[in-house]
Amino acid sequence: MDFTKIENQRVGEHYFRMKHSSGLTVIVYPKKGFHSTYAVIGTRFGSIYSRFMFNGKEITVPDGTAHYLEHKLFESEDGDAFTKYAKTGASANAFTSFTQTCYLFSCTSQFEESLKILLELVQTPYFTKETIAKEFGIISQEIKMYDDNPDWRVMMNMLCGMYHNHPINKDIAGTVETISEITPEVLYNCYNSYYNFHNMVLTVVGNADPEQILKILDSSLRTDSPVETKLLIPDEPYSVVKPYVEQIMPVSVPTFNLGFKEKCPSDYVSEKEIICTNILLNAFLGESSDLYRRLMDSKLINSTFGYEYMEALGCRSVILSGESREPKAAAKMILDAVRKLHNEGISQGDFDASKNVYYGKLMAGFDSKHYIAGELIDGEFSGRNMFDIVDIAADVTLDDVNKCLETKLDADNVCLSVVKGE
Amino acid sequence: MFEFIRNKICEGVTFSSITDDRFKIGRQSAVLIVPLSYETASANALLTCVLARSCKKYPDFTSLSKKLDSLYGASLYPSVQRVGEYQFLTISASGIEDRYALNGESVSMELAKLLSTIIFEPNIIDGKFSADEVEQERRQLIETIDSEYNDKRYYAIKRCTEIMCRDEPYSISRYGTRQQVEELTLDDIYTAWQRIIRESRVELTMLGSTSPENACEGFSQYFSKMPRTPAVITPVQKKPSEVRHITETEDLSQSKLVMGFRCQYAKNQQTFLENSLMSAVLGGTPTSKLFTNVREKQSLCYYCASSVNSSKGIMVIDSGVETENIEKTEFAVMEQLEMLKRGIISDEELQNAKLAVKNSLMSSLDSLAAMQSYYIGGILLEDNSSPIEAAKIVEKISKERIVEMAQKVELDTVFSLVGN
């Protein structure tokens, strides 16, 4: 079995990809002249995986399980992984998102030792009542820290205001109540389903040699038989739950999220749709746009204003966010402009400028090991490719973007979420 | 290819370049360094924001943004920081390297020109900045000041250091006060601009593959016409007389505990690195004394970390805890600090901390932003050594030195933001 080399002329870089005999997909992206190496192993198992099929059996787990599992996998029978990494000097961490759990390290020496620790970490689950109980206090404090974070609350409240049934309306870490239901059996069930190598990807970016890595994998990985896993998502209506949600918190400047809910005709968004959406949003409300200027002149936004296109299995939305003294007035001005945009479309001049900006943004990403690793893992799970995005973006036309607009930014299907002070 | 050059352009103005062809984005900055003072902090901060948003040629932020769009979405952004008892006013420009420009433009040259122009040829008519632009930035700066309260971890640390250093310049916020920002006149902004270009210490940096001469030229021309008198200060050093406990209440799920300490002020890189290593052993890594004992053994919190500010000589330890555990956590922190002072550090703990600090130094070589912040950090220490050299110094630091540094750590102020 060999690596396939995948390269891109525009970027001037390449990477190596293979499906290892263990079942693990492996991607090695060398960055010439780099001192550090960044390695991430990820599973397609995040907070929205609260109900799933595993080899024909339906499994339901408490909210917050994926995140709890992340914390507990750091600990094995012979001690926690932080202690092991400490001996190699690697900086290690892990995170859980709506759709993934990733374990990572970054190092400038002793790469081989650190990689072995990472691979051992994901292969040695050790869950007991006692170790689960020990983590309860720590995770409870993490949950409470997020409860006091206005930026996090305003986003979660918006997702609850947009989604009736989709599990994206549940906090990634769960609640103090739901995590108290987590047992060793729950964690082992999840582990056996999604920490099977066929559901995982390893990416190594930076100072990295594919042959050296392959040798380490050959000697460190068990061989997994394929498993059948499938996330179960309840039917989700197109309409939002409610158009406005509000929470009072101790803040001086109110903060808002305005979400535009979309239909999900396929599991994942295509490369072209991501490109068109980004160009569209930059042209419509980027810093040089007419709308941005009007929002600023009316004192309705400040430089924290921004946009993103959010996607998880079974949900998609454009999210605008920022601080505003008058979030409702900001939303009204935006929605009026959205309606006008649907009538008029994007102009050729704005399209050309935004396409240029997007090209610069894409290029900037390739300077960051974290960005590259993240995109590669996302790509494996969603069937997209980061190099293809660069090439497709070069050929995108104004017509493509205006066509994309037809299914985007439905001004009658939005949720405005606001966090403000008393 | 990697080359570091540092040249004095004129009195108080230095140009540093790192030529490195590994990146797709280049980065140029002008860092204007002035003493932190009650009288000028807010005018300096607002001026920095105004400068970065417009100039004579591009008189409002929309026209300037359009220009940046045409340079493949290049960015130009202001930042105001408090470093020791200095105020660092930075305007940075970053954009794609010339070899990636699709039509053969020189983005780096355009950005170099833009950066010097916005500082020296702002949008001034008859000795006044544009009132519209100033109002726009004033409103946003006030919102930035107000929103510091939104982030409770940041806010609690800020309150603790404000209280601790109440009679020292360090207690001045990087933006000055909200009221001062509200009261600034157009004349104040103009005066601040004139004072800064004459009296600030200026560090110009260029990182990327552009020829340093090109980037430097614009600034040299402007500065060569100008008499300069840069100011120098020494930070105020204090010892705590007695420990103060201050409590504020807030509608929060989690209480915040912030402990402010006095520690050794670093005049040189050796001391700076010794302080950093001491803090890493105590609470800077996931195997540090605080993480291992306060989080892992006692499950009191999600985070409990120390961070040392060597350019002022203070250290802060903070944690998010249940209200009933505030005292217990404070006690647990003091217990770990006491162990460090008594020299109870295993060889393994010291070795682990060294590896972590060295890893962080070496990793900075792979990011232009991190490299820039590393070299800017060296300015106050008057030290140009590379991260590689710094890593070698860290390797040689003895346990005895760590203990000596720890023994200089004295508790000054404990601030609790107590939730419900």
Interface residues (C-beta under 8 A of the other chain):
Chain A: K31 K32 G33 F34 H35 S36 D80 F82 T83 Y85 A86 K87 T88 G89 A90 S91 A92 S106 C107 T108 S109 K134 E135 F136 G137 I138 I139 Q141 E142 K144 M145 D147 D148 N149 P150 D151 G206 M249 P250 V251 S252 V253 T255 G286 E287 S288 Y292 R293 M296 D297 K299 N302 S303 T304 E323 R325 A353 S354 N356 V357 Y358 Y359 G360 K361 M363 A364 F366 D367 S368 K369
Chain B: R22 F23 K24 I25 F61 T62 S65 K66 L68 D69 S70 L71 Y72 G73 A74 G95 I96 Y100 L102 Q136 R139 Q140 E143 T144 D146 S147 Y149 N150 D151 K152 R153 E250 D251 L252 S253 Q254 T285 P286 T287 F291 R295 E296 S299 L300 C301 Y302 Y303 G320 V321 E322 E348 Q351 N352 K354 L355 A356 K358 N359 S360 M362 S363 L365 D366 S367 L368 G419
